[in-house]
């Protein structure tokens, strides 16, 4: 074997940061040492792995094909080291979550996980479904917790737990006194919705299929709390996960609306890269998530 694990670390850090200086800093190396390790790796195999574009180093097709194997090998090497030292789950875990999950579901899971596995450093990144899936594809995240369905040949998307969207309005909105909304009333409403690319919007569009072209989307907002505040202010009606609305319903600042003949149910999903090695830390995280079903 003519490469070292250190060379693979430099290769992976460079692929992540697209900059040799930042890659070196992340590995506590000098820039010259990191450059030398990457250069030696490429020269030993007469294989160019990056295209140099100004100060950026972008993975080329060959580099992209190597990266999943290098990621898996490094993860397994860390597992071997932990086993040799007879340690429990250690290392770091990068978790991505969509807004509803990140703000209302993930934090209690993190607290439970840290109590059971204090040696694991966990990082949570919150964004919409499309962004989380892209970061899992790029190996920037170990796992994503998403609200919307997503399909890609390199990703494994598994159902996690059930959820349900709820249409809602302010208590003084004319719809608040209605027992059930008809299609005509849905079309007449001013809607305040999540942005395209979010799992919540994906489910809403599915539920409202057949009416979409007739609906009036008054505002598109990227944050759940902003939508709730806008609806409370009387700017329109909204549609979000029931998880995000329970406190507001209890306070009476928002009112749930029944909708005729619409299935608002959906699932949350795990999304992982098919070629990524599942470390003990990742498996333990999955166990903690499944315990809240």
N, C-alpha and C positions, 0 to 999 in steps of 0.2 A: 504494500500500500504506500503510495507516494505522496499522499496528502495528509495533513494533520487536522485535528479537530479545531485548533486555533485558526487555521486558514479558513475552515468552513465558517467559523464564527465571524471572521472578517467579511467573508463573502455575503453572509446573511445580513449582517449589520449594514453593509454597503447597499444591498438590495433594498433594505428598509428605508434608509435615510437618503439614498441617491447622492451621497456626498461622503468622501473618504474621511474628511476631518471630523464630521459628526459621528461617523461610524467608529472612528478611533476613540473619541471622547466617551462613547457609550461603553466601550470595552476597556477603558482606563489604559489606553495605549497611546504612544506617540503617533503622529500622523505618518512619519517616515516608516515606523515599524508596521503599521497597518497597510500602507502602500506596498511595502516590500512583501508582506505575506500574500496579498492579493496578486501582485505581479508574479511571484514565485509559483502560485497555484496555476495561473494561466499559462506560464511558460513551461512548466513541467509536463503539461498535457497538450501544449500547442493549441490552446482553446481560448478564444476570446469570449468572455462572459458578459461584458458590458459594452455599450456604445457610449463613447465620450461626447457629450453635448455641452460645450462650455465647461462650467464647473460641475455639471451634473453627470452622474454615472447611471445610465438607464440600462436595465437588463435587456439583453437581446434575446432572440428566440432560443439560443443554446442555454443562456443563463436561466430563462424561464423554465426550461425542461429540467434543469438540475435542481432548482430551488426546492420543490416539494420533497425530494429525496434528502437533501441536506437538512431541511427543517426536521424531518422525521428522525434522521440519524442523530442530530444534536439533542432532540428530546429524549431519545432512547439512551443516549450517553449520560444525560443527567439522571435518568432513572437508575442506570447501573451504578453510578456514583452514590446515589442515595441508598441503594440496596447494600453496597459494600460497607457503607458507614452505618448500616442498620438504622436508618432514619425513617420517620413517617413521611407523609407527603410534604414535599418542600418545593422551593422555587417560586416562580411567579405565574400568575394566571391573568390573561387579558380577556375581559368579558365585555361584549357589546350588547346593548339593550335598546329597544325602541322606547319612545318617550313614556308610554303608559307603563310598560314593564319596569323601566329604569327608575321612574319616579314613585311608583306605587307598589311594586312587587319585589324588585331586586334587593332593596336595602335590608329588609328582614332576613332574606336568604344569606346575604353577605355577613350579617351579624352572627347568624347560626354557624356559617362556614368558618368564620374566624375563631369562634369559640372552640370548634372541634379541630381545626387545623391552623393553629397560630403561626406556624413556620412558613405558611404560604402567603406571599404578597399578592394581593388581588387589586386589579385596576378595572374600573368601570367606565366605559365610554357610552354616552347616550346620543343617539341620532335616529333618523328614520330608517325604515326597513331596507330601502335600496342602498343607503350608505353603509349600514351594518353588514349586509351581504357582500358588498364590494370589499370591505376591510377583511372579512373572513377569507374571501377569495385571494387577497393579497398577502395573507398570513400575518396581517397586523393584529388580528384578534384570534384567540384560541377558540372562541365559541360566540355565537350570536343568539340572543333571545329576541325573537321577532313576533310581530302581531299579524303580518300578512303572509300569504303564501308566496313562495319564491322558487323559481326553477332555474337551475344551471347544471350542466353535466358534471362539474367538479365539486358540487356541493351536496351534502347529505342533509335533507330537511325532514325532521321528525316531529310529529305532533307532541305537544307537551301537556297543556291543560285547556279546559274550555273557558270561553269568555262570551260576553254578549254586549252588543252595542245598545244604547238607549237614546232615543230622541227626547229632547228636553227644551224647555223655554223658561222665561221669567214668570213668577207667579201672577203678574198683572198683564201678561200677554193674553190676547183674545182666545188663543188655543188652550190655555190652562184650564178652562172650564169644560172642555170637550171630553167625552168618554173615549173617543177613538178618532184618529185622523184618517180621512179618505185620501185617495190619490189626488183628487182635485185640490184638497187643502194642502197637501205636500207640494204641489206645483205652485200654489199661490204664495207659499211661504218665502221669506228671505232667509237663506241658509248661511250659516257661519261654520266652515268646515276646515279640517286638516288639509295640508297641502298634498298634491300629487306625489307619489313615491312613498307615502306613509301607509302602514298596514291598515290603520283606521279608515283612511280614504279608500283604499282598495276594497275593503269590506262594504263600505257605504255604497260605492259604485255598483258592486255586485247586487246588493239588496235593492237598489233603486233602478236596476236595469229595466229599460222600457220607458222610464220617466226622465232619465238623465238629461236628454236634450231639451226638456221643458222646465227643468228646475232652475231657479235663480240663485246662483252662488254669490252672495253679497260680499263675503270676505273669506279669504283663505289664510289661515294662520298656522305657524309651525309649532305653537306651544298650547298644550291642553289648558293651562290656567288662563291664557289669554282668551281662548274661545269661551270659557266659562264666564269670564268677566264681561266679555262683549255681549253674551246672551243675557246676563244679569242686567246689563245696561239697556236692554230692550232693542238691540240692533238686529235681532233675528232669532231663529231657532238653531239648535246645534244637534250633533250626533257624536257621542263619544262612548268609550267603554264604561259600563256601569261601575267598575272599580273606581274610576276617577270622580264619580258623581255622588257616591253614597253620603259623604259628609254634607254636601250642599243640599241634598234632598232632606236630610235630617234637620238642617237649619231652616229649611223652607226658602232659601234664597234661589233655588231652582226647582222646577216641577217636571217629573217624568211624563212623557206623552205616549199613549198606546197608539200603535200604527196597525191598520188593518192589513192582514194577509202578507206580512213581511217577516221573513225569518232572519232575525238579527244576530243569530249565534255564529260563533267563529272559534278558532283555536289559536293559542300561542304555540310557537314552534321553536325547537332547537335547530340551529344551522351550524354545521361544521364542515371543514374541508375534508373531502374523501381521502386525501393523501397525507393528512396530518396524523401523526402518532398521538394516541390518546394516553396521556400521562396519568399517573395515579391522582394527581391534583385535579385534572379535568374530570376524571371518572368520579372523584369525590364530590366535585361541584355538581355534576349531573344528579348524583344521589340526593344532594340537598335540595335541588330544584324539584325533583320528583316527589319529595316528601311533602310538598305544599299543595299537591293536586287536590 
